[in-house]
Amino acid sequence: MRIGIDLGGTTIKAGIVDSSGGILQQSFTSTRVADGFEAIVDDIVMLVKEILDKAALSISDIESIGIGIPGITDYSTGKVIYCTNLAWENVPLADRLKERLGVSVSIENDATVAALAESLFGSTKGVQNSVFLTLGTGIGGGIIINGRIFSGSHGAGAEIGHMIVGENFYNCNCGKNGCLETFASATAIKRYAAHLVSGTKEATMLLELCENDTDKLEAKHVFNAAKAGDKLAMEIVDRMVKYLSIGIVNIYNLLDPDMIAIGGGVSKAGDFLLEKIKNKVKELVFNCNITYGDIVIAQLENEAGIVGAAFL
Ligand SMILES: [Zn+2]
């Protein structure tokens, strides 16, 4: 048995995972970001002890512990190189936990962890080469090549959210302009919708859905209005689809994977979104009589963080 930990900016989740990817026992606590590194290490140790107690197991029953982190990690040294959400730079997370718990600990980027979970137990199971994109507040990416994680020479590979795909009317959190996540994340959809709705006199049901307050607009309002045929909402979705498809075509041209899976909150738009992406990608892709890998919706949702981390 293994333990997987999903260390997020707001919640830490830990679970005991069996060899078929089932979660036997889990628990969570809020992330005490303001209290710093040692407080978070204490809370992880506490969670591990708690789930072991609940399952009537001891640490010697655990083969290894894996942790997914929303930042850049160095798998070989076990250090978190950079994580904005936790305000960490160069912290020896894996070593500190190994000292405290006496079991091997590995760390990886959280989207990469989810990519691994999808490839072992979810939407991309059974193929050797796959790419996973999570469309949420930002965009995370994970790459699996020959059945193994690929995160580059410095742990900074698969940062697909910061792939530059155009020029945008605002800058990315990373300080650059044109990153994919400023066009195709949930935040990007909200932001462009607010920008468009406040600058138009055209009738749109989006105004009703946000009760005339564009700050309240959500990505799901945009998809619901677009599904109902609202012209402005369709324009917002089409723009998002265009840039996401440019990103996907770049992935095809670089890696030619067997499959690309899309997860995160935005993927809940389902087949409506998927069909549009597939059509746009077909239009943009370099055509050399190759049938490129299929684009699918991810399957594992919330448990991907724990399950993927357990299998690092
Ligand atoms: Zn960026």
py3Dmol code that shows the C-alpha trace and the ligand (Angstrom):
import py3Dmol

protein = """\
ATOM      1  CA  MET A   1       0.000   0.000   0.000  1.00  0.00           C
ATOM      2  CA  ARG A   2       1.034   3.564  -0.666  1.00  0.00           C
ATOM      3  CA  ILE A   3       0.041   7.009   0.531  1.00  0.00           C
ATOM      4  CA  GLY A   4      -0.797   9.873  -1.820  1.00  0.00           C
ATOM      5  CA  ILE A   5      -0.933  13.494  -0.711  1.00  0.00           C
ATOM      6  CA  ASP A   6      -2.530  16.338  -2.615  1.00  0.00           C
ATOM      7  CA  LEU A   7      -0.962  19.507  -1.196  1.00  0.00           C
ATOM      8  CA  GLY A   8      -2.982  22.481  -2.435  1.00  0.00           C
ATOM      9  CA  GLY A   9      -2.971  26.164  -1.566  1.00  0.00           C
ATOM     10  CA  THR A  10      -6.193  25.806   0.461  1.00  0.00           C
ATOM     11  CA  THR A  11      -6.451  22.101   1.413  1.00  0.00           C
ATOM     12  CA  ILE A  12      -4.082  19.197   2.123  1.00  0.00           C
ATOM     13  CA  LYS A  13      -5.642  15.802   1.316  1.00  0.00           C
ATOM     14  CA  ALA A  14      -4.044  12.468   2.172  1.00  0.00           C
ATOM     15  CA  GLY A  15      -5.172   8.957   1.309  1.00  0.00           C
ATOM     16  CA  ILE A  16      -4.067   5.329   1.539  1.00  0.00           C
ATOM     17  CA  VAL A  17      -4.187   3.812  -1.936  1.00  0.00           C
ATOM     18  CA  ASP A  18      -4.188   0.127  -2.866  1.00  0.00           C
ATOM     19  CA  SER A  19      -2.435  -1.407  -5.878  1.00  0.00           C
ATOM     20  CA  SER A  20      -5.498  -0.982  -8.116  1.00  0.00           C
ATOM     21  CA  GLY A  21      -5.800   2.748  -7.405  1.00  0.00           C
ATOM     22  CA  GLY A  22      -8.618   2.486  -4.847  1.00  0.00           C
ATOM     23  CA  ILE A  23      -8.559   4.934  -1.919  1.00  0.00           C
ATOM     24  CA  LEU A  24      -8.960   2.898   1.298  1.00  0.00           C
ATOM     25  CA  GLN A  25      -8.941   5.748   3.773  1.00  0.00           C
ATOM     26  CA  GLN A  26      -8.567   9.510   3.464  1.00  0.00           C
ATOM     27  CA  SER A  27      -8.554  12.729   5.435  1.00  0.00           C
ATOM     28  CA  PHE A  28      -7.902  16.416   4.873  1.00  0.00           C
ATOM     29  CA  THR A  29      -7.059  19.666   6.622  1.00  0.00           C
ATOM     30  CA  SER A  30      -6.764  23.288   5.562  1.00  0.00           C
ATOM     31  CA  THR A  31      -3.350  24.511   4.420  1.00  0.00           C
ATOM     32  CA  ARG A  32      -1.750  26.877   6.951  1.00  0.00           C
ATOM     33  CA  VAL A  33       0.159  28.843   4.313  1.00  0.00           C
ATOM     34  CA  ALA A  34       0.809  31.833   6.620  1.00  0.00           C
ATOM     35  CA  ASP A  35       2.414  29.576   9.287  1.00  0.00           C
ATOM     36  CA  GLY A  36       5.166  28.481   6.905  1.00  0.00           C
ATOM     37  CA  PHE A  37       6.947  25.308   5.837  1.00  0.00           C
ATOM     38  CA  GLU A  38       7.339  23.550   9.226  1.00  0.00           C
ATOM     39  CA  ALA A  39       3.638  23.963  10.076  1.00  0.00           C
ATOM     40  CA  ILE A  40       2.680  22.305   6.795  1.00  0.00           C
ATOM     41  CA  VAL A  41       5.165  19.481   7.386  1.00  0.00           C
ATOM     42  CA  ASP A  42       3.588  18.980  10.873  1.00  0.00           C
ATOM     43  CA  ASP A  43       0.103  18.843   9.330  1.00  0.00           C
ATOM     44  CA  ILE A  44       1.159  16.288   6.690  1.00  0.00           C
ATOM     45  CA  VAL A  45       2.702  14.076   9.405  1.00  0.00           C
ATOM     46  CA  MET A  46      -0.514  14.435  11.456  1.00  0.00           C
ATOM     47  CA  LEU A  47      -2.697  13.474   8.445  1.00  0.00           C
ATOM     48  CA  VAL A  48      -0.544  10.427   7.651  1.00  0.00           C
ATOM     49  CA  LYS A  49      -0.815   9.206  11.270  1.00  0.00           C
ATOM     50  CA  GLU A  50      -4.560   9.850  11.272  1.00  0.00           C
ATOM     51  CA  ILE A  51      -5.305   7.796   8.137  1.00  0.00           C
ATOM     52  CA  LEU A  52      -3.006   4.987   9.283  1.00  0.00           C
ATOM     53  CA  ASP A  53      -4.859   4.875  12.640  1.00  0.00           C
ATOM     54  CA  LYS A  54      -8.253   4.854  10.925  1.00  0.00           C
ATOM     55  CA  ALA A  55      -7.137   1.972   8.694  1.00  0.00           C
ATOM     56  CA  ALA A  56      -5.520   0.105  11.634  1.00  0.00           C
ATOM     57  CA  LEU A  57      -2.194   0.111   9.768  1.00  0.00           C
ATOM     58  CA  SER A  58       1.307   1.221  10.717  1.00  0.00           C
ATOM     59  CA  ILE A  59       3.900   3.111   8.676  1.00  0.00           C
ATOM     60  CA  SER A  60       5.779  -0.154   8.031  1.00  0.00           C
ATOM     61  CA  ASP A  61       2.796  -1.294   5.913  1.00  0.00           C
ATOM     62  CA  ILE A  62       3.430   1.661   3.580  1.00  0.00           C
ATOM     63  CA  GLU A  63       5.749   1.202   0.594  1.00  0.00           C
ATOM     64  CA  SER A  64       6.145   4.896  -0.238  1.00  0.00           C
ATOM     65  CA  ILE A  65       4.562   8.330   0.002  1.00  0.00           C
ATOM     66  CA  GLY A  66       4.043  10.682  -2.961  1.00  0.00           C
ATOM     67  CA  ILE A  67       3.034  14.331  -2.914  1.00  0.00           C
ATOM     68  CA  GLY A  68       1.570  16.540  -5.652  1.00  0.00           C
ATOM     69  CA  ILE A  69       2.304  20.265  -5.367  1.00  0.00           C
ATOM     70  CA  PRO A  70       0.986  23.242  -7.375  1.00  0.00           C
ATOM     71  CA  GLY A  71       4.457  24.399  -8.405  1.00  0.00           C
ATOM     72  CA  ILE A  72       7.806  23.424  -9.883  1.00  0.00           C
ATOM     73  CA  THR A  73       9.492  20.505  -8.160  1.00  0.00           C
ATOM     74  CA  ASP A  74      12.748  18.613  -8.560  1.00  0.00           C
ATOM     75  CA  TYR A  75      11.891  14.911  -8.427  1.00  0.00           C
ATOM     76  CA  SER A  76      15.547  13.872  -8.084  1.00  0.00           C
ATOM     77  CA  THR A  77      16.341  16.049  -5.025  1.00  0.00           C
ATOM     78  CA  GLY A  78      12.815  16.099  -3.582  1.00  0.00           C
ATOM     79  CA  LYS A  79      12.902  19.884  -3.345  1.00  0.00           C
ATOM     80  CA  VAL A  80      10.066  22.260  -4.155  1.00  0.00           C
ATOM     81  CA  ILE A  81      11.833  24.778  -6.379  1.00  0.00           C
ATOM     82  CA  TYR A  82       9.050  27.293  -6.649  1.00  0.00           C
ATOM     83  CA  CYS A  83       5.456  27.379  -5.456  1.00  0.00           C
ATOM     84  CA  THR A  84       3.540  30.670  -5.441  1.00  0.00           C
ATOM     85  CA  ASN A  85       0.440  29.289  -3.654  1.00  0.00           C
ATOM     86  CA  LEU A  86       2.494  28.090  -0.677  1.00  0.00           C
ATOM     87  CA  ALA A  87       5.039  30.957  -0.875  1.00  0.00           C
ATOM     88  CA  TRP A  88       7.878  28.371  -1.018  1.00  0.00           C
ATOM     89  CA  GLU A  89      11.220  28.552  -2.774  1.00  0.00           C
ATOM     90  CA  ASN A  90      13.808  25.752  -2.611  1.00  0.00           C
ATOM     91  CA  VAL A  91      12.363  23.836   0.338  1.00  0.00           C
ATOM     92  CA  PRO A  92      13.506  20.231   1.026  1.00  0.00           C
ATOM     93  CA  LEU A  93      10.005  18.793   1.437  1.00  0.00           C
ATOM     94  CA  ALA A  94      10.719  15.144   0.596  1.00  0.00           C
ATOM     95  CA  ASP A  95      13.799  14.940   2.885  1.00  0.00           C
ATOM     96  CA  ARG A  96      12.034  16.569   5.832  1.00  0.00           C
ATOM     97  CA  LEU A  97       9.080  14.171   5.593  1.00  0.00           C
ATOM     98  CA  LYS A  98      11.362  11.180   5.150  1.00  0.00           C
ATOM     99  CA  GLU A  99      13.142  12.151   8.398  1.00  0.00           C
ATOM    100  CA  ARG A 100       9.842  12.504  10.224  1.00  0.00           C
ATOM    101  CA  LEU A 101       8.093   9.406   8.854  1.00  0.00           C
ATOM    102  CA  GLY A 102      10.895   7.007   7.996  1.00  0.00           C
ATOM    103  CA  VAL A 103       9.565   6.077   4.573  1.00  0.00           C
ATOM    104  CA  SER A 104      10.568   7.049   1.036  1.00  0.00           C
ATOM    105  CA  VAL A 105       8.894  10.284  -0.164  1.00  0.00           C
ATOM    106  CA  SER A 106       8.621  11.615  -3.751  1.00  0.00           C
ATOM    107  CA  ILE A 107       7.233  14.920  -4.975  1.00  0.00           C
ATOM    108  CA  GLU A 108       5.940  16.151  -8.331  1.00  0.00           C
ATOM    109  CA  ASN A 109       3.876  18.931  -9.862  1.00  0.00           C
ATOM    110  CA  ASP A 110       0.140  18.391  -9.230  1.00  0.00           C
ATOM    111  CA  ALA A 111      -0.955  18.410 -12.887  1.00  0.00           C
ATOM    112  CA  THR A 112       1.777  15.883 -13.674  1.00  0.00           C
ATOM    113  CA  VAL A 113       0.491  13.747 -10.795  1.00  0.00           C
ATOM    114  CA  ALA A 114      -3.033  13.905 -12.274  1.00  0.00           C
ATOM    115  CA  ALA A 115      -1.609  12.967 -15.698  1.00  0.00           C
ATOM    116  CA  LEU A 116      -0.058   9.874 -14.103  1.00  0.00           C
ATOM    117  CA  ALA A 117      -3.346   8.933 -12.398  1.00  0.00           C
ATOM    118  CA  GLU A 118      -5.246   9.316 -15.700  1.00  0.00           C
ATOM    119  CA  SER A 119      -2.667   7.176 -17.505  1.00  0.00           C
ATOM    120  CA  LEU A 120      -2.783   4.403 -14.879  1.00  0.00           C
ATOM    121  CA  PHE A 121      -6.494   4.311 -14.058  1.00  0.00           C
ATOM    122  CA  GLY A 122      -8.414   6.873 -16.108  1.00  0.00           C
ATOM    123  CA  SER A 123      -8.995   8.368 -19.542  1.00  0.00           C
ATOM    124  CA  THR A 124      -5.542   7.675 -21.019  1.00  0.00           C
ATOM    125  CA  LYS A 125      -5.102   4.174 -19.572  1.00  0.00           C
ATOM    126  CA  GLY A 126      -3.477   1.722 -21.965  1.00  0.00           C
ATOM    127  CA  VAL A 127      -1.532   4.188 -24.123  1.00  0.00           C
ATOM    128  CA  GLN A 128       2.193   4.905 -23.840  1.00  0.00           C
ATOM    129  CA  ASN A 129       2.265   8.605 -24.683  1.00  0.00           C
ATOM    130  CA  SER A 130      -0.292  11.061 -23.356  1.00  0.00           C
ATOM    131  CA  VAL A 131      -0.676  14.680 -22.388  1.00  0.00           C
ATOM    132  CA  PHE A 132      -3.069  15.923 -19.710  1.00  0.00           C
ATOM    133  CA  LEU A 133      -4.351  19.480 -19.469  1.00  0.00           C
ATOM    134  CA  THR A 134      -6.290  20.768 -16.488  1.00  0.00           C
ATOM    135  CA  LEU A 135      -8.369  23.862 -17.171  1.00  0.00           C
ATOM    136  CA  GLY A 136      -9.236  25.548 -13.868  1.00  0.00           C
ATOM    137  CA  THR A 137      -8.157  28.795 -12.211  1.00  0.00           C
ATOM    138  CA  GLY A 138      -5.028  28.408 -14.325  1.00  0.00           C
ATOM    139  CA  ILE A 139      -3.921  25.702 -16.742  1.00  0.00           C
ATOM    140  CA  GLY A 140      -1.736  22.826 -15.574  1.00  0.00           C
ATOM    141  CA  GLY A 141      -0.097  20.244 -17.783  1.00  0.00           C
ATOM    142  CA  GLY A 142       1.353  16.763 -17.432  1.00  0.00           C
ATOM    143  CA  ILE A 143       3.251  14.657 -19.969  1.00  0.00           C
ATOM    144  CA  ILE A 144       3.609  10.868 -19.955  1.00  0.00           C
ATOM    145  CA  ILE A 145       6.143   9.424 -22.426  1.00  0.00           C
ATOM    146  CA  ASN A 146       6.694   5.662 -22.766  1.00  0.00           C
ATOM    147  CA  GLY A 147       4.533   5.188 -19.688  1.00  0.00           C
ATOM    148  CA  ARG A 148       6.690   7.468 -17.549  1.00  0.00           C
ATOM    149  CA  ILE A 149       6.423  11.053 -16.352  1.00  0.00           C
ATOM    150  CA  PHE A 150       8.344  13.617 -18.371  1.00  0.00           C
ATOM    151  CA  SER A 151       8.963  16.927 -16.578  1.00  0.00           C
ATOM    152  CA  GLY A 152      12.022  18.187 -18.387  1.00  0.00           C
ATOM    153  CA  SER A 153      15.645  18.604 -17.316  1.00  0.00           C
ATOM    154  CA  HIS A 154      14.842  21.095 -14.530  1.00  0.00           C
ATOM    155  CA  GLY A 155      11.329  20.069 -13.468  1.00  0.00           C
ATOM    156  CA  ALA A 156       9.938  22.968 -15.486  1.00  0.00           C
ATOM    157  CA  GLY A 157       8.666  20.980 -18.482  1.00  0.00           C
ATOM    158  CA  ALA A 158       4.942  20.461 -19.103  1.00  0.00           C
ATOM    159  CA  GLU A 159       4.170  24.050 -18.058  1.00  0.00           C
ATOM    160  CA  ILE A 160       1.614  24.075 -20.854  1.00  0.00           C
ATOM    161  CA  GLY A 161      -0.375  26.917 -19.238  1.00  0.00           C
ATOM    162  CA  HIS A 162       2.519  29.258 -20.002  1.00  0.00           C
ATOM    163  CA  MET A 163       2.901  28.180 -23.630  1.00  0.00           C
ATOM    164  CA  ILE A 164       2.602  31.438 -25.580  1.00  0.00           C
ATOM    165  CA  VAL A 165      -0.199  31.207 -28.140  1.00  0.00           C
ATOM    166  CA  GLY A 166      -1.072  34.809 -29.032  1.00  0.00           C
ATOM    167  CA  GLU A 167      -1.291  38.343 -27.746  1.00  0.00           C
ATOM    168  CA  ASN A 168      -3.814  39.129 -25.045  1.00  0.00           C
ATOM    169  CA  PHE A 169      -5.355  42.278 -23.550  1.00  0.00           C
ATOM    170  CA  TYR A 170      -3.906  41.499 -20.104  1.00  0.00           C
ATOM    171  CA  ASN A 171      -0.745  39.858 -18.740  1.00  0.00           C
ATOM    172  CA  CYS A 172      -0.462  36.400 -17.158  1.00  0.00           C
ATOM    173  CA  ASN A 173       0.296  35.977 -13.423  1.00  0.00           C
ATOM    174  CA  CYS A 174       3.805  34.943 -14.527  1.00  0.00           C
ATOM    175  CA  GLY A 175       4.331  38.480 -15.857  1.00  0.00           C
ATOM    176  CA  LYS A 176       4.374  37.545 -19.557  1.00  0.00           C
ATOM    177  CA  ASN A 177       1.782  38.190 -22.229  1.00  0.00           C
ATOM    178  CA  GLY A 178       0.004  35.608 -24.376  1.00  0.00           C
ATOM    179  CA  CYS A 179       0.161  32.511 -22.125  1.00  0.00           C
ATOM    180  CA  LEU A 180      -2.416  29.804 -22.904  1.00  0.00           C
ATOM    181  CA  GLU A 181      -3.938  30.115 -19.416  1.00  0.00           C
ATOM    182  CA  THR A 182      -4.889  33.750 -20.089  1.00  0.00           C
ATOM    183  CA  PHE A 183      -7.050  32.512 -23.003  1.00  0.00           C
ATOM    184  CA  ALA A 184      -8.450  29.135 -21.968  1.00  0.00           C
ATOM    185  CA  SER A 185      -8.635  28.760 -18.155  1.00  0.00           C
ATOM    186  CA  ALA A 186     -11.868  29.369 -16.205  1.00  0.00           C
ATOM    187  CA  THR A 187     -10.373  32.674 -15.051  1.00  0.00           C
ATOM    188  CA  ALA A 188      -9.619  33.651 -18.660  1.00  0.00           C
ATOM    189  CA  ILE A 189     -13.185  32.896 -19.771  1.00  0.00           C
ATOM    190  CA  LYS A 190     -14.601  34.999 -16.897  1.00  0.00           C
ATOM    191  CA  ARG A 191     -12.220  37.829 -17.610  1.00  0.00           C
ATOM    192  CA  TYR A 192     -12.898  37.982 -21.356  1.00  0.00           C
ATOM    193  CA  ALA A 193     -16.653  37.664 -20.735  1.00  0.00           C
ATOM    194  CA  ALA A 194     -16.608  40.621 -18.324  1.00  0.00           C
ATOM    195  CA  HIS A 195     -14.482  42.606 -20.795  1.00  0.00           C
ATOM    196  CA  LEU A 196     -16.845  41.887 -23.692  1.00  0.00           C
ATOM    197  CA  VAL A 197     -20.153  42.244 -21.846  1.00  0.00           C
ATOM    198  CA  SER A 198     -19.264  45.599 -20.281  1.00  0.00           C
ATOM    199  CA  GLY A 199     -18.112  46.976 -23.632  1.00  0.00           C
ATOM    200  CA  THR A 200     -21.168  46.046 -25.705  1.00  0.00           C
ATOM    201  CA  LYS A 201     -24.741  47.231 -26.151  1.00  0.00           C
ATOM    202  CA  GLU A 202     -25.683  43.896 -27.711  1.00  0.00           C
ATOM    203  CA  ALA A 203     -28.379  41.937 -25.862  1.00  0.00           C
ATOM    204  CA  THR A 204     -26.981  38.905 -24.051  1.00  0.00           C
ATOM    205  CA  MET A 205     -28.428  36.490 -21.509  1.00  0.00           C
ATOM    206  CA  LEU A 206     -25.070  36.716 -19.704  1.00  0.00           C
ATOM    207  CA  LEU A 207     -26.269  39.962 -18.091  1.00  0.00           C
ATOM    208  CA  GLU A 208     -29.242  38.131 -16.614  1.00  0.00           C
ATOM    209  CA  LEU A 209     -27.080  35.206 -15.455  1.00  0.00           C
ATOM    210  CA  CYS A 210     -24.695  37.517 -13.584  1.00  0.00           C
ATOM    211  CA  GLU A 211     -27.530  39.745 -12.304  1.00  0.00           C
ATOM    212  CA  ASN A 212     -26.068  42.718 -14.208  1.00  0.00           C
ATOM    213  CA  ASP A 213     -22.829  42.481 -12.234  1.00  0.00           C
ATOM    214  CA  THR A 214     -20.030  41.340 -14.577  1.00  0.00           C
ATOM    215  CA  ASP A 215     -17.814  40.579 -11.538  1.00  0.00           C
ATOM    216  CA  LYS A 216     -20.193  37.684 -10.830  1.00  0.00           C
ATOM    217  CA  LEU A 217     -19.777  36.098 -14.285  1.00  0.00           C
ATOM    218  CA  GLU A 218     -18.546  32.494 -14.183  1.00  0.00           C
ATOM    219  CA  ALA A 219     -17.211  30.232 -16.931  1.00  0.00           C
ATOM    220  CA  LYS A 220     -20.278  27.986 -16.508  1.00  0.00           C
ATOM    221  CA  HIS A 221     -22.603  30.962 -17.247  1.00  0.00           C
ATOM    222  CA  VAL A 222     -20.749  31.427 -20.528  1.00  0.00           C
ATOM    223  CA  PHE A 223     -21.079  27.745 -21.508  1.00  0.00           C
ATOM    224  CA  ASN A 224     -24.759  27.578 -20.505  1.00  0.00           C
ATOM    225  CA  ALA A 225     -25.576  30.729 -22.493  1.00  0.00           C
ATOM    226  CA  ALA A 226     -23.565  29.482 -25.493  1.00  0.00           C
ATOM    227  CA  LYS A 227     -25.416  26.133 -25.405  1.00  0.00           C
ATOM    228  CA  ALA A 228     -28.676  28.111 -25.460  1.00  0.00           C
ATOM    229  CA  GLY A 229     -27.482  29.966 -28.583  1.00  0.00           C
ATOM    230  CA  ASP A 230     -26.502  33.326 -27.057  1.00  0.00           C
ATOM    231  CA  LYS A 231     -24.396  35.113 -29.694  1.00  0.00           C
ATOM    232  CA  LEU A 232     -21.992  36.893 -27.345  1.00  0.00           C
ATOM    233  CA  ALA A 233     -21.433  33.775 -25.243  1.00  0.00           C
ATOM    234  CA  MET A 234     -20.675  31.786 -28.413  1.00  0.00           C
ATOM    235  CA  GLU A 235     -18.119  34.421 -29.371  1.00  0.00           C
ATOM    236  CA  ILE A 236     -16.431  33.975 -25.961  1.00  0.00           C
ATOM    237  CA  VAL A 237     -16.403  30.168 -26.279  1.00  0.00           C
ATOM    238  CA  ASP A 238     -15.106  30.343 -29.875  1.00  0.00           C
ATOM    239  CA  ARG A 239     -12.203  32.549 -28.823  1.00  0.00           C
ATOM    240  CA  MET A 240     -11.323  30.183 -25.972  1.00  0.00           C
ATOM    241  CA  VAL A 241     -11.565  27.171 -28.319  1.00  0.00           C
ATOM    242  CA  LYS A 242      -9.353  28.870 -30.906  1.00  0.00           C
ATOM    243  CA  TYR A 243      -6.460  29.458 -28.502  1.00  0.00           C
ATOM    244  CA  LEU A 244      -6.815  26.118 -26.732  1.00  0.00           C
ATOM    245  CA  SER A 245      -6.715  24.437 -30.143  1.00  0.00           C
ATOM    246  CA  ILE A 246      -3.548  26.357 -31.057  1.00  0.00           C
ATOM    247  CA  GLY A 247      -2.036  24.979 -27.831  1.00  0.00           C
ATOM    248  CA  ILE A 248      -3.164  21.442 -28.686  1.00  0.00           C
ATOM    249  CA  VAL A 249      -1.810  21.660 -32.231  1.00  0.00           C
ATOM    250  CA  ASN A 250       1.535  22.806 -30.782  1.00  0.00           C
ATOM    251  CA  ILE A 251       1.477  19.718 -28.542  1.00  0.00           C
ATOM    252  CA  TYR A 252       0.697  17.488 -31.566  1.00  0.00           C
ATOM    253  CA  ASN A 253       3.545  19.027 -33.525  1.00  0.00           C
ATOM    254  CA  LEU A 254       6.003  18.669 -30.664  1.00  0.00           C
ATOM    255  CA  LEU A 255       5.081  15.263 -29.184  1.00  0.00           C
ATOM    256  CA  ASP A 256       2.485  13.537 -31.382  1.00  0.00           C
ATOM    257  CA  PRO A 257       0.982  11.740 -28.336  1.00  0.00           C
ATOM    258  CA  ASP A 258      -1.483   8.822 -28.489  1.00  0.00           C
ATOM    259  CA  MET A 259      -4.023  10.852 -26.521  1.00  0.00           C
ATOM    260  CA  ILE A 260      -4.700  14.258 -25.004  1.00  0.00           C
ATOM    261  CA  ALA A 261      -6.996  14.419 -21.950  1.00  0.00           C
ATOM    262  CA  ILE A 262      -8.704  17.574 -20.725  1.00  0.00           C
ATOM    263  CA  GLY A 263      -9.699  17.885 -17.058  1.00  0.00           C
ATOM    264  CA  GLY A 264     -10.450  20.597 -14.492  1.00  0.00           C
ATOM    265  CA  GLY A 265     -13.623  22.631 -13.943  1.00  0.00           C
ATOM    266  CA  VAL A 266     -13.898  23.848 -17.563  1.00  0.00           C
ATOM    267  CA  SER A 267     -13.985  20.241 -18.838  1.00  0.00           C
ATOM    268  CA  LYS A 268     -17.459  19.959 -17.266  1.00  0.00           C
ATOM    269  CA  ALA A 269     -18.705  21.742 -20.412  1.00  0.00           C
ATOM    270  CA  GLY A 270     -18.329  18.187 -21.807  1.00  0.00           C
ATOM    271  CA  ASP A 271     -19.071  17.156 -25.392  1.00  0.00           C
ATOM    272  CA  PHE A 272     -20.260  20.652 -26.323  1.00  0.00           C
ATOM    273  CA  LEU A 273     -16.720  21.929 -25.753  1.00  0.00           C
ATOM    274  CA  LEU A 274     -14.955  18.770 -26.931  1.00  0.00           C
ATOM    275  CA  GLU A 275     -16.625  18.788 -30.366  1.00  0.00           C
ATOM    276  CA  LYS A 276     -15.691  22.424 -30.921  1.00  0.00           C
ATOM    277  CA  ILE A 277     -12.072  21.743 -29.929  1.00  0.00           C
ATOM    278  CA  LYS A 278     -11.829  18.698 -32.214  1.00  0.00           C
ATOM    279  CA  ASN A 279     -13.191  20.667 -35.196  1.00  0.00           C
ATOM    280  CA  LYS A 280     -10.862  23.609 -34.622  1.00  0.00           C
ATOM    281  CA  VAL A 281      -7.831  21.366 -34.130  1.00  0.00           C
ATOM    282  CA  LYS A 282      -8.639  19.549 -37.388  1.00  0.00           C
ATOM    283  CA  GLU A 283      -8.698  22.912 -39.150  1.00  0.00           C
ATOM    284  CA  LEU A 284      -5.370  24.093 -37.687  1.00  0.00           C
ATOM    285  CA  VAL A 285      -3.239  20.963 -37.603  1.00  0.00           C
ATOM    286  CA  PHE A 286      -0.396  20.304 -40.039  1.00  0.00           C
ATOM    287  CA  ASN A 287      -1.861  17.736 -42.380  1.00  0.00           C
ATOM    288  CA  CYS A 288       0.426  14.928 -43.441  1.00  0.00           C
ATOM    289  CA  ASN A 289      -2.044  12.027 -43.616  1.00  0.00           C
ATOM    290  CA  ILE A 290      -1.556  11.228 -39.951  1.00  0.00           C
ATOM    291  CA  THR A 291      -4.504  10.475 -37.703  1.00  0.00           C
ATOM    292  CA  TYR A 292      -3.427  12.353 -34.603  1.00  0.00           C
ATOM    293  CA  GLY A 293      -4.195  11.133 -31.072  1.00  0.00           C
ATOM    294  CA  ASP A 294      -7.742  11.488 -29.788  1.00  0.00           C
ATOM    295  CA  ILE A 295      -8.786  14.327 -27.473  1.00  0.00           C
ATOM    296  CA  VAL A 296     -10.880  13.126 -24.514  1.00  0.00           C
ATOM    297  CA  ILE A 297     -12.351  14.394 -21.248  1.00  0.00           C
ATOM    298  CA  ALA A 298     -10.451  13.247 -18.126  1.00  0.00           C
ATOM    299  CA  GLN A 299     -12.218  10.748 -15.848  1.00  0.00           C
ATOM    300  CA  LEU A 300     -10.788  10.855 -12.336  1.00  0.00           C
ATOM    301  CA  GLU A 301     -11.668  14.384 -11.158  1.00  0.00           C
ATOM    302  CA  ASN A 302     -10.860  15.036  -7.463  1.00  0.00           C
ATOM    303  CA  GLU A 303      -9.263  11.723  -6.521  1.00  0.00           C
ATOM    304  CA  ALA A 304      -6.611  12.033  -9.267  1.00  0.00           C
ATOM    305  CA  GLY A 305      -4.399  14.097  -6.906  1.00  0.00           C
ATOM    306  CA  ILE A 306      -4.207  11.433  -4.198  1.00  0.00           C
ATOM    307  CA  VAL A 307      -4.103   8.391  -6.520  1.00  0.00           C
ATOM    308  CA  GLY A 308      -1.462   9.825  -8.885  1.00  0.00           C
ATOM    309  CA  ALA A 309       0.759  10.974  -6.011  1.00  0.00           C
ATOM    310  CA  ALA A 310       0.634   7.505  -4.438  1.00  0.00           C
ATOM    311  CA  PHE A 311       2.109   6.046  -7.645  1.00  0.00           C
ATOM    312  CA  LEU A 312       5.027   8.498  -8.035  1.00  0.00           C
TER     313      LEU A 312
END
"""
ligand_1 = """\
1
ZN
Zn 2.190 32.745 -17.946
"""
view = py3Dmol.view(width=600, height=400)
view.addModel(protein, "pdb")
view.setStyle({"model": 0}, {"cartoon": {"style": "trace"}})
view.addModel(ligand_1, "xyz")
view.setStyle({"model": 1}, {"stick": {}})
view.zoomTo()
view.show()
